């Protein structure tokens, strides 16, 4: 092949990825909830994906929430009682 021709030759490769689809059945009330959460520019897949990601949330955001709370004191007291009861069984 002529070197000049090779310089001018342009090869274009197009790769199309076709996204797979799945059909699922949901109750009408669930559909209505998803529809209310869906923005105009979002697909239902995106809404469901966001909800699924929220379930993987980082628990560290809750660290320290009960600090200085009466609930924390009650939990600690219950823990001590349970621990003492377990020690008596041994």
TAUR-V954481 format. One record per run of one state. SS is the DSSP state (helix for helix, strand for strand, loop for the rest). FROM is the first residue (numbers start at 1). TO is the last residue. If there is no record, write none. Layout:
ss->SS from->FROM to->TO
ss->SS from->FROM to->TO
This chain:
ss->loop from->1 to->2
ss->helix from->3 to->8
ss->loop from->9 to->27
ss->helix from->28 to->37
ss->loop from->38 to->43
ss->helix from->44 to->54
ss->loop from->55 to->58
ss->helix from->59 to->62
ss->loop from->63 to->69
ss->helix from->70 to->89
ss->loop from->90 to->90
